[in-house]
Amino acid sequence: MADEVIAEPAAPAVSPAVKITVRPNGPFRVEGPIELVDVNGNGWDLTDKPAISLCRCGLSSKRPFCDGTHGREGWKCDATPIPADPIAQG
Protein backbone atom coordinates (compact mmCIF):
# COMPACT_ATOMS: atom_id res chain seq x y z
CA MET A 1 0.00 0.00 0.00
CA ALA A 2 2.98 2.28 -0.52
CA ASP A 3 1.22 3.83 -3.54
CA GLU A 4 -1.80 4.92 -1.49
CA VAL A 5 -2.35 8.70 -1.50
CA ILE A 6 -4.00 10.21 1.51
CA ALA A 7 -6.11 13.22 0.65
CA GLU A 8 -5.85 16.23 2.92
CA PRO A 9 -9.11 17.62 4.27
CA ALA A 10 -10.47 20.52 2.26
CA ALA A 11 -10.14 23.95 3.81
CA PRO A 12 -13.45 25.35 5.04
CA ALA A 13 -15.12 27.73 2.62
CA VAL A 14 -14.68 31.35 3.62
CA SER A 15 -17.74 33.52 3.13
CA PRO A 16 -17.23 37.11 2.06
CA ALA A 17 -17.61 39.53 4.93
CA VAL A 18 -20.76 41.58 5.38
CA LYS A 19 -20.20 45.29 5.95
CA ILE A 20 -22.85 47.49 7.59
CA THR A 21 -22.32 51.24 7.37
CA VAL A 22 -24.38 53.65 9.45
CA ARG A 23 -24.96 56.55 7.07
CA PRO A 24 -25.05 60.02 8.67
CA ASN A 25 -28.71 60.99 9.09
CA GLY A 26 -29.62 58.06 6.86
CA PRO A 27 -30.02 54.31 6.52
CA PHE A 28 -27.95 51.29 7.38
CA ARG A 29 -26.05 50.37 4.18
CA VAL A 30 -25.55 46.60 4.09
CA GLU A 31 -22.98 45.22 1.64
CA GLY A 32 -22.27 41.55 1.12
CA PRO A 33 -24.18 38.30 1.02
CA ILE A 34 -27.06 38.34 3.49
CA GLU A 35 -30.41 36.71 4.04
CA LEU A 36 -33.14 39.10 5.21
CA VAL A 37 -36.21 37.54 6.82
CA ASP A 38 -39.25 38.86 8.70
CA VAL A 39 -40.41 37.68 12.12
CA ASN A 40 -42.23 34.74 10.48
CA GLY A 41 -39.17 33.58 8.55
CA ASN A 42 -40.38 34.89 5.18
CA GLY A 43 -37.44 36.10 3.12
CA TRP A 44 -37.00 38.94 0.69
CA ASP A 45 -35.54 38.10 -2.72
CA LEU A 46 -32.17 39.84 -2.75
CA THR A 47 -30.93 38.09 -5.89
CA ASP A 48 -28.42 40.26 -7.79
CA LYS A 49 -28.39 42.86 -4.99
CA PRO A 50 -24.81 43.27 -3.77
CA ALA A 51 -25.95 45.97 -1.32
CA ILE A 52 -29.18 47.22 0.26
CA SER A 53 -30.15 50.17 2.46
CA LEU A 54 -32.28 49.47 5.52
CA CYS A 55 -34.52 52.16 7.02
CA ARG A 56 -33.28 53.57 10.31
CA CYS A 57 -35.74 56.44 10.77
CA GLY A 58 -38.99 54.44 10.65
CA LEU A 59 -40.55 56.79 8.10
CA SER A 60 -40.02 54.73 4.92
CA SER A 61 -43.09 53.43 3.09
CA LYS A 62 -40.94 50.53 1.83
CA ARG A 63 -39.71 49.27 5.22
CA PRO A 64 -37.49 47.54 5.98
CA PHE A 65 -35.83 49.24 2.99
CA CYS A 66 -34.96 52.93 2.84
CA ASP A 67 -36.90 55.08 0.37
CA GLY A 68 -35.21 58.41 1.15
CA THR A 69 -38.03 59.80 3.31
CA HIS A 70 -35.53 60.60 6.08
CA GLY A 71 -34.02 63.33 3.90
CA ARG A 72 -37.35 64.86 2.88
CA GLU A 73 -38.53 64.90 6.51
CA GLY A 74 -35.29 66.29 7.92
CA TRP A 75 -34.65 63.28 10.15
CA LYS A 76 -31.35 63.64 12.04
CA CYS A 77 -29.35 61.06 13.94
CA ASP A 78 -25.62 60.97 14.40
CA ALA A 79 -24.31 57.54 15.19
CA THR A 80 -20.72 56.91 16.10
CA PRO A 81 -19.18 54.15 18.17
CA ILE A 82 -18.97 54.77 21.90
CA PRO A 83 -15.32 54.84 22.97
CA ALA A 84 -14.27 51.69 24.80
CA ASP A 85 -12.45 53.69 27.49
CA PRO A 86 -13.94 56.78 29.15
CA ILE A 87 -12.39 60.00 27.97
CA ALA A 88 -11.18 62.26 30.77
CA GLN A 89 -12.92 65.62 30.73
CA GLY A 90 -11.00 68.69 31.93
Helices and strands as residue ranges (DSSP letters): E 19-22, E 28-31, E 51-54, H 69-73
